[in-house]
Structures are given as C-alpha cells and as structure tokens.
Amino acid sequence: MERRTEIFSDRELKKMVVPLFLEQLLVMLVGLADTLVISYVGEDEVSGVSLVNQFNTIFIYLFTALASGGAVVVSQYIGRKEMESAGRSASQLLLFSTLFSVVISVVALVGNKAMLSLLFGRVEDSVMAACVTYLKISIYSYPALAVYNSGAAIYRSLGKTNVTMYISVCSNIINIVGNVIGVFVLRVGVAGVAWPSFIARTFSAVVITILCFQKKSAIQYHLHWIFRWDGNLMRSILRIAIPNGAENGIFQLVKVALSSIVALFGTYQIAANGVAQSIWSLAALAGVAMGPVFITVIGQCMGNRDTEASDYYFKKLMKLTLLLSSVWNLFVFLLTPLFLQFYSLAPATKQLVIWLVLIHNVFNALAFPFSGALSNGLRAAGDVKFTMVVSILSTIVVRLLLSYLLGIVLNMGVVGIAVAMVCDWVIRAVIFAGRLRSGKWKEFQVIDC
C-alpha cells in the first residue's frame, strides 16, 4: 500500500544517488589514471605499488566499516529529530576513528618490513624496496582516511552526498596532478605517487572536518564531545562496525586466496581475469552506490521506529537499485568490445573476457542488489549479526570452496571462479530477501529509547 506522505521524495533520493554514483565512477577513473602514471616509473615500482595496495585495502575496509557503524547510529538519531544526539554520536565516531587509525598506523610502521616479508617474502629485493617505501608513506595517511570517512558518513547520513562528491573531485585532481609532478618532473619513483595520495587524503580529511565543525551544519562536531568518552554511544557504533568489519576482513582474505587459485590457470586465463575484473568494477558501480542510500533512508526510518516507512522504502529502493543496475550493467556489457580494443590480447583471451563479463553483469544486475545493497539496509535496521554470519559463511563455503571445486577439480578455470562468485550472490540474495519478507529485522534497536 502506498504511503500518503513520503519522507524522502523522488527528488531527494535522486540528489543522494547521482552524486554517490558519480563519486564512485570518478574514483575508478582516477585509479586507472594512477595506474597509467605509475607504469612509467618501472616494473619493480609498479609491482610494489600493486602489492601494497592489496595490503592497504584491508585497512581501508576497516575504516569504512567503522564509519558505516557511525552512519547507522547518526541516521537513526536524525530519524528521531535528535540532532544533538546525532552530533554527539558523530563526535564519538571521530574520536574512536582517530584513536583506532593512529594505533593501526603505529603498529604498521613498526612492523611494516615483517608484515611485507610474511605476505610477499618471495618477491625480488628491488620490488620489496618499492613496497617498503610506498607502504611507509601510505601508513602516514591512515589517520586522514579514517577522519575523512567519519565526516563523509555524517554528510551521507544527512543525504548531502554532493558534498563528498565535490571533495572527491578536488582530492582526485590533487592526486593526479601530484602523480604527474612526482613521476615526470621530480622523478622520485614510488615516492612520487605515494606522497600525492597522502596530500590528497589529508586535504579531504581537513575539509570534511572543517565542514562538520560549522555551526550552520545540521550535525556538528563539538570539542567537548570529541574529548569525552561515551561508553553507551561507542557500544552502539561498534555493535554495527565490528560485525561489518569482520565480514569485510574475511572477504578480503578470501580475495587473496582466490588470487592464488587464479595464478594456477595459465597466462591467457590470468590476463582475461585481470581485464574482466577491471570491467566488473565498472559494472558494479550502480549497486555499490546504492549501499549508503539504504543506510541513510532505512536508518532514519528505523530511528523513528517507523517500520511502515521502512517497508515502503525497502521496496522502493530495491526497485530503483534493480532498474539502475540492469541498465548500467547492460550498458557496460555493450561497451566491452570497445574496451577490449585498447588491450593487446589474443582473440581467444578477448572472447574469454566477454564471457566473464556476461556472467558477472547478468547476476550483478539481478542478484547483487539483494546480496549487496539490501544487506546495507538490514544493517541500518540493526540486523547486523545475521547479515555478518550469512555473508561470512557464503563467502567461505560458496565462493571459496566452490571456486576450488569448479576452477581446479572440474577444470573450469577462471569461468569456474566467476560462477562461484555469482552463486555466492544468488544464495545471499535469496536469504536476505527472505529475511526482509520475514520482518524479523524490525525487532532490532540500535539506539536506546
């Protein structure tokens, strides 16, 4: 049944979705530009940056998970119109994020060589030297990453996603210009691409923090809230953040394991998988961009204990996500032959890429909206343990073990890996859709009444 009065108009939803999508697209395009610039440094340096970025991704996901926990709490207070409590929660999120990132940074700086040796001990000395240099500089930016994610979570909770988009535009321009100067003008190798990232991340953290301190902001940081530990608020934030962080951490470890499996399949399959993954990342943008929208909308509805509104927006957002994902995935698939013109690949390799993209895009359009975006909505309602358990079990039992069975035992190669991936999505989609219909997510409470 349609609601007489909508909490979020179509125009407001559009103002949230479009900037988030453009921001994600920009980050991807800048990542491609970074790779292009880094390729002029040298093969050892490129290898070092690539390896360290796998390591950095683990911590980036941890900071994002922490910020997501804060975003759920803040969104629920906004739904209750308790802006002061929302500001206090945001300030506590900043406090914990800063402390957590500083501790992580100190540990990583002290043990960086040991960790790199453990993870990539077999690489050549020149590659390891590049890894160490790039990692040390990257670690300096961890606190900036955590601080920015905290502030970005606030503005996304308010539905002001255009703010984070504009900051991302400026930050990425700084990064690209810095990379060009560092590589082609100063010629300082890996450091020439590491320091611009540090500067860009610091810029983003400073700008978003200044905005969050402004009195005209609906939700504000306050120094007396930042420097005062509030156990109840911290527990509310961490109840969301810890399961989310555990889920993302396991997922990243499984990705590393899958990379090892792919390495067994031969050069042409490895090349096809690498190219396909870059296209997959582009195709997944629509579903990924909708995740924060679910957190904001469902979080605000459930904060006000308006389960009728939550039901309504779950259905509305799912329809929107399915539509956007279907159109975008079809568009990317149709462009795939054009993308392949830029790669010097054998015809058989290109054909394999097209099959991999087809498998991915069909299920990314139809299943991922339920397994990805919908799960964010369930978390925003407080149903975090269920989503964590389902996601972890599905990632390990379905994606990892089925990849081994299909890819190695049945000799399907990278196609088997792709099939295992979409099976993971389908199983999660069925379970999460069933959870939504059951209404059990309505029983959870993130913040105290």
Phi, psi and omega per residue, in radians:
M1 nan 2.364 -3.094
E2 -1.299 2.509 3.078
R3 -1.411 2.535 3.135
R4 -1.255 -0.687 -3.120
T5 -2.143 2.172 -3.135
E6 -1.579 2.373 3.100
I7 -1.270 -0.696 3.104
F8 -2.067 2.058 3.111
S9 -1.302 2.896 3.087
D10 -1.045 -0.638 3.134
R11 -1.138 -0.712 3.127
E12 -1.154 -0.699 3.101
L13 -1.121 -0.714 3.109
K14 -1.081 -0.696 -3.141
K15 -1.158 -0.375 3.066
M16 -1.501 -0.805 -2.984
V17 -1.231 -0.837 -3.036
V18 -1.048 -0.866 3.104
P19 -1.073 -0.656 3.125
L20 -1.108 -0.752 3.119
F21 -1.113 -0.816 -3.124
L22 -1.124 -0.638 3.108
E23 -1.108 -0.790 3.127
Q24 -1.116 -0.701 3.119
L25 -1.124 -0.718 3.133
L26 -1.095 -0.803 -3.141
V27 -1.021 -0.714 3.137
M28 -1.148 -0.797 -3.130
L29 -1.110 -0.684 3.108
V30 -1.169 -0.631 3.085
G31 -1.064 -0.694 3.083
L32 -1.138 -0.696 3.115
A33 -1.138 -0.703 3.086
D34 -1.023 -0.805 -3.134
T35 -1.057 -0.703 3.137
L36 -1.109 -0.781 -3.132
V37 -1.151 -0.771 -3.108
I38 -1.101 -0.529 -3.113
S39 -1.096 -0.355 3.128
Y40 -1.446 -0.154 -3.120
V41 -1.343 -0.780 -3.101
G42 2.607 2.740 -3.069
E43 -1.130 -0.704 3.137
D44 -1.089 -0.755 -3.127
E45 -1.165 -0.711 3.114
V46 -1.077 -0.762 3.122
S47 -1.083 -0.749 -3.135
G48 -1.086 -0.787 3.130
V49 -1.126 -0.745 -3.134
S50 -1.073 -0.778 -3.129
L51 -1.152 -0.764 -3.113
V52 -1.172 -0.599 3.121
N53 -1.105 -0.550 3.031
Q54 -1.105 -0.691 3.123
F55 -1.194 -0.780 -3.122
N56 -1.090 -0.601 -3.091
T57 -1.029 -0.604 3.129
I58 -1.040 -0.799 -3.104
F59 -1.309 -0.596 3.076
I60 -1.057 -0.718 3.112
Y61 -1.176 -0.608 3.090
L62 -1.130 -0.777 3.123
F63 -1.140 -0.662 3.118
T64 -1.155 -0.696 3.114
A65 -1.111 -0.716 3.118
L66 -1.113 -0.781 3.126
A67 -1.109 -0.641 3.118
S68 -1.120 -0.676 3.068
G69 -1.060 -0.750 3.092
G70 -1.149 -0.666 -3.119
A71 -1.105 -0.666 3.119
V72 -1.111 -0.820 -3.133
V73 -1.109 -0.812 3.132
V74 -1.068 -0.781 3.141
S75 -1.055 -0.690 -3.131
Q76 -1.185 -0.668 3.068
Y77 -1.169 -0.634 3.079
I78 -1.092 -0.704 3.113
G79 -1.053 -0.539 3.105
R80 -1.501 -0.043 -3.067
K81 1.132 0.431 3.105
E82 -1.725 1.333 -3.024
M83 -1.179 -0.567 3.121
E84 -1.152 -0.748 3.093
S85 -1.135 -0.631 3.089
A86 -1.115 -0.731 3.106
G87 -1.139 -0.672 3.106
R88 -1.144 -0.709 3.097
S89 -1.109 -0.741 3.126
A90 -1.088 -0.701 3.135
S91 -1.156 -0.681 3.098
Q92 -1.181 -0.630 3.074
L93 -1.082 -0.750 3.105
L94 -1.076 -0.768 3.134
L95 -1.032 -0.912 -3.073
F96 -1.182 -0.713 -3.139
S97 -1.047 -0.738 -3.135
T98 -1.142 -0.841 -3.130
L99 -1.084 -0.796 -3.118
F100 -1.072 -0.787 -3.102
S101 -1.199 -0.608 3.110
V102 -1.162 -0.759 3.106
V103 -1.070 -0.811 3.116
I104 -1.033 -0.744 -3.107
S105 -1.119 -0.770 -3.137
V106 -1.098 -0.797 3.135
V107 -1.085 -0.763 -3.119
A108 -1.173 -0.645 3.120
L109 -1.177 -0.709 -3.131
V110 -1.205 -0.705 -3.036
G111 -1.908 0.381 -3.023
N112 -1.090 -0.743 -3.121
K113 -1.155 -0.719 3.139
A114 -1.126 -0.726 -3.140
M115 -1.162 -0.722 3.128
L116 -1.158 -0.681 3.112
S117 -1.130 -0.658 3.127
L118 -1.168 -0.743 -3.080
L119 -1.415 -0.725 -3.018
F120 -2.257 0.667 -3.017
G121 -1.060 -0.391 -3.060
R122 -1.538 -0.050 -3.096
V123 -1.290 2.810 -3.141
E124 -1.155 2.752 -3.082
D125 -1.040 -0.679 -3.131
S126 -1.140 -0.643 3.101
V127 -1.210 -0.713 3.125
M128 -1.115 -0.668 3.104
A129 -1.078 -0.723 3.100
A130 -1.141 -0.677 3.105
C131 -1.045 -0.831 -3.096
V132 -1.082 -0.814 -3.135
T133 -1.073 -0.845 -3.094
Y134 -1.166 -0.691 -3.117
L135 -1.159 -0.767 -3.119
K136 -1.006 -0.804 -3.132
I137 -1.193 -0.648 3.110
S138 -1.090 -0.702 -3.111
I139 -1.065 -0.624 3.121
Y140 -1.035 -0.437 -3.091
S141 -1.621 -0.035 -3.141
Y142 -1.002 -0.839 3.111
P143 -1.032 -0.673 3.112
A144 -1.102 -0.707 3.096
L145 -1.051 -0.811 -3.115
A146 -1.128 -0.741 -3.129
V147 -1.149 -0.748 3.120
Y148 -1.099 -0.796 -3.132
N149 -1.033 -0.631 3.115
S150 -1.115 -0.844 3.137
G151 -1.167 -0.694 3.132
A152 -1.099 -0.633 3.119
A153 -1.065 -0.620 -3.141
I154 -1.172 -0.854 -3.107
Y155 -1.173 -0.568 3.075
R156 -1.235 -0.600 3.085
S157 -1.127 -0.539 3.095
L158 -1.417 -0.148 -3.095
G159 1.476 0.112 -3.117
K160 -1.625 1.101 -3.083
T161 -1.284 -0.269 3.090
N162 -1.149 -0.492 3.130
V163 -1.125 -0.855 -3.141
T164 -1.173 -0.520 3.102
M165 -1.151 -0.795 -3.135
Y166 -1.127 -0.698 3.098
I167 -1.103 -0.725 3.135
S168 -1.097 -0.685 3.107
V169 -1.040 -0.881 -3.126
C170 -1.111 -0.756 -3.118
S171 -1.072 -0.757 -3.104
N172 -1.264 -0.530 3.030
I173 -1.125 -0.773 3.089
I174 -1.009 -0.755 -3.101
N175 -1.119 -0.828 -3.109
I176 -1.144 -0.839 3.133
V177 -1.057 -0.731 3.115
G178 -1.091 -0.717 3.109
N179 -1.083 -0.765 3.130
V180 -1.075 -0.769 3.123
I181 -1.138 -0.798 -3.099
G182 -1.118 -0.656 -3.070
V183 -1.508 -0.837 -2.981
F184 -1.662 -0.420 -3.119
V185 -1.759 -1.003 -3.108
L186 -1.411 -0.429 3.116
R187 0.917 0.925 -3.101
V188 -1.854 0.333 3.019
G189 1.173 -2.386 -3.086
V190 -1.025 -0.676 3.127
A191 -1.039 -0.486 -3.132
G192 -1.204 -0.347 3.070
V193 -1.860 -0.269 -3.136
A194 -1.438 -0.801 -3.103
W195 -1.124 -0.691 3.071
P196 -1.024 -0.636 3.087
S197 -1.120 -0.728 3.100
F198 -1.062 -0.815 -3.124
I199 -1.111 -0.759 -3.125
A200 -1.118 -0.738 -3.140
R201 -1.193 -0.672 3.100
T202 -1.128 -0.733 3.085
F203 -0.993 -0.848 -3.124
S204 -1.061 -0.759 -3.123
A205 -1.117 -0.752 -3.125
V206 -1.142 -0.814 -3.093
V207 -1.109 -0.844 -3.100
I208 -1.146 -0.596 3.131
T209 -1.203 -0.743 3.088
I210 -1.040 -0.750 3.132
L211 -1.097 -0.661 -3.119
C212 -1.270 -0.312 3.085
F213 -1.547 -0.198 -3.092
Q214 -1.166 2.406 -3.097
K215 -1.175 -0.489 -3.126
K216 -1.322 -0.168 3.106
S217 -1.245 2.418 -3.127
A218 -1.078 -0.584 3.058
I219 -2.144 2.267 -3.028
Q220 -2.188 2.601 2.888
Y221 -1.345 2.542 3.006
H222 -2.329 2.339 -3.068
L223 -1.017 -0.703 -3.090
H224 -1.219 -0.351 3.043
W225 -1.495 -0.558 -3.136
I226 -1.186 -0.696 -3.067
F227 -1.669 0.330 3.090
R228 -2.242 2.056 -3.091
W229 -1.300 2.162 3.112
D230 -1.980 1.789 -3.051
G231 -1.040 -0.707 -3.109
N232 -1.135 -0.776 3.135
L233 -1.166 -0.704 3.121
M234 -1.070 -0.711 3.123
R235 -1.117 -0.682 3.126
S236 -1.102 -0.747 -3.136
I237 -1.179 -0.811 -3.055
L238 -1.261 -0.407 3.069
R239 -1.089 -0.511 3.082
I240 -1.571 -0.746 -2.991
A241 -1.217 -0.732 -3.051
I242 -1.138 -0.887 3.082
P243 -1.047 -0.682 3.128
N244 -1.123 -0.725 3.110
G245 -1.146 -0.722 3.116
A246 -1.093 -0.753 3.126
E247 -1.067 -0.811 -3.128
N248 -1.203 -0.611 3.113
G249 -1.119 -0.800 3.099
I250 -1.072 -0.709 -3.135
F251 -1.060 -0.749 3.139
Q252 -1.150 -0.679 3.108
L253 -1.131 -0.687 3.104
V254 -1.139 -0.653 3.097
K255 -1.066 -0.686 3.093
V256 -1.103 -0.765 3.125
A257 -1.093 -0.696 3.130
L258 -1.166 -0.575 3.079
S259 -1.084 -0.647 3.107
S260 -1.169 -0.639 3.111
I261 -1.183 -0.773 3.140
V262 -1.038 -0.611 -3.111
A263 -1.100 -0.231 -3.121
L264 -1.511 -0.140 -2.923
F265 -1.648 0.006 3.115
G266 1.726 2.796 -2.983
T267 -1.057 -0.830 -3.020
Y268 -1.192 -0.593 3.093
Q269 -1.257 -0.662 3.100
I270 -1.095 -0.761 3.130
A271 -1.107 -0.785 3.140
A272 -1.083 -0.732 -3.141
N273 -1.131 -0.713 -3.140
G274 -1.105 -0.783 3.117
V275 -1.162 -0.743 -3.136
A276 -1.073 -0.693 -3.123
Q277 -1.112 -0.638 3.101
S278 -1.131 -0.638 3.101
I279 -1.305 -0.640 3.078
W280 -1.014 -0.757 -3.119
S281 -1.044 -0.686 3.106
L282 -1.174 -0.752 -3.101
A283 -1.162 -0.503 -3.063
A284 -1.400 -0.093 -3.009
L285 -1.002 -0.721 -3.074
A286 -1.074 -0.843 3.135
G287 -1.147 -0.698 -3.138
V288 -1.146 -0.730 -3.109
A289 -1.113 -0.478 -3.110
M290 -1.353 -0.306 -3.122
G291 -0.949 -0.962 3.123
P292 -1.071 -0.490 3.106
V293 -1.139 -0.758 3.074
F294 -1.031 -0.758 -3.122
I295 -1.072 -0.795 -3.120
T296 -1.145 -0.893 -3.028
V297 -1.232 -0.912 -3.116
I298 -1.187 -0.640 3.111
G299 -1.045 -0.784 -3.137
Q300 -1.177 -0.715 3.119
C301 -1.102 -0.790 -3.109
M302 -1.282 -0.484 3.057
G303 -1.070 -0.565 3.099
N304 -1.586 0.105 -3.107
R305 0.961 0.590 3.117
D306 -1.673 1.450 -3.086
T307 -1.232 -0.471 3.091
E308 -1.137 -0.749 3.103
A309 -1.141 -0.701 3.134
S310 -1.052 -0.798 3.088
D311 -0.995 -0.818 -3.105
Y312 -1.065 -0.799 -3.077
Y313 -1.359 -0.481 2.994
F314 -1.005 -0.852 -3.116
K315 -1.158 -0.762 -3.101
K316 -1.143 -0.772 -3.128
L317 -1.206 -0.596 3.097
M318 -1.147 -0.732 3.091
K319 -1.068 -0.751 -3.140
L320 -1.127 -0.746 -3.129
T321 -1.126 -0.759 3.117
L322 -1.094 -0.724 3.138
L323 -1.135 -0.888 -3.120
L324 -1.086 -0.764 -3.115
S325 -1.128 -0.701 -3.129
S326 -1.145 -0.820 -3.128
V327 -1.124 -0.787 -3.084
W328 -1.195 -0.747 3.141
N329 -1.141 -0.659 3.079
L330 -1.131 -0.760 3.134
F331 -1.048 -0.808 -3.133
V332 -1.136 -0.701 3.133
F333 -1.111 -0.713 3.127
L334 -1.140 -0.479 3.125
L335 -1.493 -0.199 -3.057
T336 -0.978 -0.800 3.094
P337 -1.010 -0.596 3.098
L338 -1.181 -0.769 3.106
F339 -1.000 -0.710 -3.064
L340 -1.173 -0.296 3.096
Q341 -1.155 -0.392 -3.111
F342 -1.527 -0.060 -3.131
Y343 -1.909 2.392 3.082
S344 -1.560 1.449 -3.076
L345 -2.166 2.674 3.071
A346 -1.193 2.670 -3.136
P347 -0.949 -0.681 3.141
A348 -1.130 -0.661 3.132
T349 -1.173 -0.747 3.120
K350 -1.095 -0.680 3.124
Q351 -1.130 -0.703 3.105
L352 -1.119 -0.699 3.103
V353 -1.028 -0.778 -3.133
I354 -1.079 -0.722 3.100
W355 -1.122 -0.730 3.137
L356 -1.121 -0.739 3.128
V357 -1.161 -0.678 3.112
L358 -1.072 -0.837 3.127
I359 -1.023 -0.838 -3.108
H360 -1.090 -0.889 -2.976
N361 -1.190 -0.610 3.103
V362 -1.062 -0.828 -3.081
F363 -1.440 -0.434 3.050
N364 -1.179 -0.537 3.111
A365 -1.344 -0.662 -2.989
L366 -1.757 -0.578 -3.060
A367 -1.843 -0.681 -3.058
F368 -1.062 -0.604 3.072
P369 -0.966 -0.586 3.114
F370 -1.430 -0.688 -3.093
S371 -1.393 -0.436 -3.098
G372 -1.840 -1.273 -3.057
A373 -1.069 -0.786 -3.130
L374 -1.044 -0.675 3.141
S375 -1.094 -0.555 3.065
N376 -1.124 -0.667 3.089
G377 -1.135 -0.710 3.100
L378 -1.101 -0.690 3.091
R379 -1.125 -0.688 3.140
A380 -1.102 -0.470 3.081
A381 -1.427 -0.170 3.140
G382 1.805 0.011 -3.096
D383 -1.508 1.086 -2.964
V384 -1.543 -0.623 -3.099
K385 -1.176 -0.708 3.128
F386 -1.086 -0.851 -3.131
T387 -1.108 -0.624 3.129
M388 -1.143 -0.863 -3.102
V389 -1.084 -0.812 -3.138
V390 -1.073 -0.793 -3.090
S391 -1.140 -0.761 -3.128
I392 -1.149 -0.821 -3.138
L393 -1.094 -0.737 -3.138
S394 -1.157 -0.691 3.129
T395 -1.092 -0.765 -3.075
I396 -1.381 -0.921 -3.021
V397 -1.274 -0.738 -3.071
V398 -1.568 -1.061 -3.019
R399 -1.146 -0.859 -3.058
L400 -1.293 -0.970 -3.070
L401 -1.184 -0.669 3.116
L402 -1.212 -0.549 3.054
S403 -1.077 -0.759 3.117
Y404 -1.116 -0.795 -3.099
L405 -1.125 -0.865 -3.093
L406 -1.314 -0.776 -3.041
G407 -1.251 -0.782 -3.042
I408 -1.748 -0.952 -3.056
V409 -1.140 -0.826 -3.132
L410 -1.592 0.050 3.022
N411 1.025 0.666 3.111
M412 -1.577 -0.147 3.100
G413 1.103 -2.493 -3.072
V414 -1.184 -0.397 3.049
V415 -1.114 -0.697 3.078
G416 -1.084 -0.665 3.090
I417 -1.093 -0.758 3.139
A418 -1.137 -0.716 3.126
V419 -1.129 -0.719 3.103
A420 -1.083 -0.681 3.130
M421 -1.068 -0.843 -3.096
V422 -1.264 -0.493 3.032
C423 -1.109 -0.690 3.058
D424 -1.010 -0.826 3.132
W425 -1.072 -0.789 -3.070
V426 -1.107 -0.785 -3.127
I427 -1.105 -0.792 3.097
R428 -1.089 -0.715 -3.122
A429 -1.035 -0.787 -3.136
V430 -1.104 -0.781 -3.098
I431 -1.173 -0.798 -3.103
F432 -1.209 -0.624 3.072
A433 -1.124 -0.682 3.081
G434 -1.143 -0.675 3.105
R435 -1.104 -0.718 3.124
L436 -1.082 -0.805 -3.123
R437 -1.158 -0.556 -3.112
S438 -1.174 -0.458 -3.136
G439 1.363 0.105 -3.116
K440 -1.159 -0.434 3.122
W441 -1.112 -0.315 -3.135
K442 -1.300 -0.233 -3.046
E443 -1.470 -0.178 -3.035
F444 -1.557 2.686 3.136
Q445 -2.379 2.054 -3.095
V446 -1.421 -0.760 -3.119
I447 -2.058 2.633 -3.101
D448 -1.231 2.583 3.120
C449 -1.279 nan nan
